[in-house]
Amino acid sequence: MSGSPLLVLLTAVPNLPEPSFSAFFSQWSLAPVPTVLTVWVAGLYLLGVAKLRARGDRWPVGRTIAFVGLGMGSFYVATASGLAAYDTTLLSAHMVQHMVLSMLVPLSLALGAPVTLALRTLPAAPRRWLLAVLHSKVAAVLSFAPLAFALYVISPWALYFTSWYDASLSSTYVHEVMHIHLVAVGALFFWPLMGIDPVPGRVGYPFRVLLTVLTLPFHAFLGVTIMGQSELIGEEHYLALREGPMASWLPDALDDQHTAGGILWASGDLIGLIFFGVLFAQWVRSSMQEARREDRRLDREEQRAAARELSPRP
């Protein structure tokens, strides 16, 4: 008896053309999980913005661009475009996807301040539920800065040096869960550090900068480790592909792995420095706002003192 068409689709050996600019666009797919997630999450955010504007309230355009365009847009490109088509064929393509999902997407979503938007637009009952979640012990533990940092740093090591990555190459379910995991762990790390949304785990700017700086050597060390090792990650899967219809254009598996390590190293440092720049700009702006508040407070005290001096004494 012939197998299920879905099973054949998920287990068939891929036959993709050599990666190119045109292949990036021609290999797009309406993958169900990323498509549904992108439409619902971006749609709910835009609905909240429309509700604010309908009642005359303002919402920064930059936040909408960050969340919908950069955040969910990057998520969809990474999981449904031609890049996603090659993520189980080339480790280097997967590594680009990894960095987009674990750094660029969480950072952009955090800049969109969706929790603040939800608190301003949700009806009373859902808003109370959201506040209860934000003030729960579970949220406090998950957003505890040292724990979030440890999860963020350890996760990629666990992915590439355990059987987890091999499982993601052979199971569509594990593969999709891996994508969600990368975004979720990145969000746990980046969200409290951005300081826009009223989420637990927020720390002072010096500690935020310190945590950001500490991520840079970990990405570099992991990238160098992957570049330097002679044992293949996902060896059985990648060597099997080189015996199939794509053997004519697939690069040597070890060379591709070295390229993947270099991508991890370089892109981790680049995005980390971008985040450092955003964080530093927030710190400067916060300091300037605090200085203006202090100036206003001193002005009020001077005015009250002057008023006392001018008032007639009994």
Secondary structure as UniProt FT lines:
FT   HELIX           5..11
FT   HELIX           21..26
FT   HELIX           32..54
FT   TURN            55..56
FT   HELIX           61..64
FT   HELIX           65..72
FT   HELIX           73..80
FT   HELIX           82..85
FT   TURN            86..89
FT   HELIX           91..99
FT   HELIX           100..104
FT   HELIX           105..111
FT   HELIX           114..121
FT   HELIX           124..134
FT   HELIX           137..142
FT   HELIX           145..160
FT   HELIX           164..170
FT   HELIX           172..194
FT   TURN            200..201
FT   HELIX           205..228
FT   TURN            233..234
FT   HELIX           235..241
FT   TURN            242..243
FT   TURN            245..249
FT   HELIX           253..310
//
